[in-house]
């Protein structure tokens, strides 16, 4: 049986490095109840579409959160606000090469700042690009 090399990580060490451990379990699917999908799926689709096309004007310093039913990335979570760092005049198109990806040609026109919540870098401000159509002004009641 080959001996592990000194820099080989165990599976537990690897999972801890990407923020998954017994100390901080994370549900990768992060499923939430889809109560509105138990009835008329067409109505739910139309409601999500109306929400997607309803625009909000954002400015640097604004706090925002996902619109219900429109989150397509793992972070921020629904209950976590993000701060607008920049609103791009020309969106950056996501460069996913495959048309089957949900990110294919997604117009990323909003740069948001988040507090990173896992090691390494826990507590640091990090920035990511997002599609502004998926966000709404944040309120503490969320």
TAWO-V532947 format. One record per backbone hydrogen bond with DSSP energy under -1.0 kcal/mol. NH is the residue of the N-H (numbers start at 1). CO is the residue of the C=O. E is the energy in kcal/mol with one decimal. If there is no record, write none. Layout:
[[NH | CO | E] [NH | CO | E]]
//
This chain:
[[8 | 5 | -1.8] [14 | 10 | -2.5] [15 | 11 | -2.5] [16 | 12 | -2.4] [17 | 13 | -2.0] [18 | 14 | -1.3] [19 | 16 | -1.3] [20 | 15 | -3.3] [37 | 34 | -1.8] [38 | 35 | -1.5] [44 | 40 | -1.8] [45 | 41 | -2.4] [46 | 42 | -2.4] [47 | 43 | -2.3] [48 | 44 | -2.3] [49 | 45 | -2.4] [50 | 46 | -2.5] [51 | 47 | -2.0] [52 | 48 | -2.5] [53 | 49 | -2.3] [61 | 84 | -2.9] [62 | 59 | -2.4] [64 | 82 | -2.7] [65 | 136 | -2.3] [67 | 134 | -2.8] [70 | 67 | -2.0] [80 | 77 | -1.5] [82 | 64 | -2.1] [83 | 113 | -2.3] [84 | 62 | -2.9] [85 | 111 | -3.1] [86 | 111 | -1.6] [88 | 109 | -2.2] [92 | 108 | -2.5] [94 | 106 | -2.1] [101 | 98 | -1.9] [104 | 101 | -1.2] [105 | 94 | -1.2] [106 | 103 | -2.3] [108 | 92 | -3.2] [109 | 130 | -1.1] [110 | 130 | -2.0] [111 | 86 | -3.0] [112 | 128 | -2.7] [113 | 83 | -3.2] [114 | 126 | -2.8] [116 | 124 | -3.2] [123 | 116 | -3.6] [124 | 121 | -2.4] [126 | 114 | -2.8] [128 | 112 | -2.0] [130 | 110 | -2.8] [134 | 131 | -1.9] [135 | 132 | -1.9] [136 | 65 | -2.7] [138 | 63 | -2.4] [142 | 139 | -2.1]]
//
